[in-house]
Amino acid sequence: MSFHTPPQTKLQVPGMPTYAAGNLTKGGDLAQIVLDDQVYTLRITRANKLILTK
């Protein structure tokens, strides 16, 4: 029998805006984020990881 330590959860920083990735993508897996004149793509992978590309 194997015992595993549960993953530690990161605490949210008070006062820092927090967004659920699913809300940003409106339930899909892609969203665009604009910073100044640059457009970035946020993608949720099949492994439920986030990738941000320019």
C-alpha positions as CSV (number, residue, x, y, z in Angstrom):
1,M,0.0,0.0,0.0
2,S,1.3,3.5,-0.9
3,F,0.6,6.7,0.9
4,H,1.0,10.1,-0.8
5,T,1.1,13.5,0.6
6,P,-1.7,15.6,-0.8
7,P,-0.6,18.6,-2.9
8,Q,-0.3,21.9,-1.1
9,T,-2.7,24.5,-2.2
10,K,-1.3,28.0,-2.8
11,L,-3.0,30.7,-0.8
12,Q,-4.5,33.7,-2.6
13,V,-2.8,37.0,-2.0
14,P,-5.2,39.4,-0.4
15,G,-6.1,42.3,-2.7
16,M,-4.8,40.6,-5.9
17,P,-7.4,40.0,-8.6
18,T,-8.1,36.3,-9.0
19,Y,-9.8,34.8,-12.1
20,A,-10.9,31.3,-12.8
21,A,-9.4,30.2,-16.2
22,G,-12.7,28.7,-17.2
23,N,-14.4,32.0,-16.8
24,L,-11.8,33.7,-18.9
25,T,-12.4,31.2,-21.7
26,K,-16.1,31.2,-21.1
27,G,-16.1,27.4,-20.7
28,G,-13.9,26.8,-23.8
29,D,-10.2,26.2,-23.9
30,L,-8.9,29.5,-25.5
31,A,-8.9,33.2,-24.6
32,Q,-7.1,36.2,-25.9
33,I,-5.4,38.6,-23.5
34,V,-4.3,42.1,-24.7
35,L,-1.4,44.0,-23.1
36,D,-0.8,47.3,-24.8
37,D,-0.7,46.4,-28.5
38,Q,0.3,42.8,-28.0
39,V,-2.2,39.9,-28.2
40,Y,-1.6,36.8,-26.1
41,T,-3.4,33.5,-26.3
42,L,-4.3,31.6,-23.1
43,R,-4.9,27.9,-23.7
44,I,-6.2,25.2,-21.3
45,T,-4.6,21.9,-22.3
46,R,-6.1,18.4,-22.2
47,A,-3.9,17.8,-19.1
48,N,-5.6,20.8,-17.5
49,K,-2.5,23.0,-17.6
50,L,-2.3,26.6,-18.8
51,I,-0.2,27.9,-21.7
52,L,0.2,31.6,-22.5
53,T,1.7,32.4,-25.9
54,K,2.4,35.5,-27.8
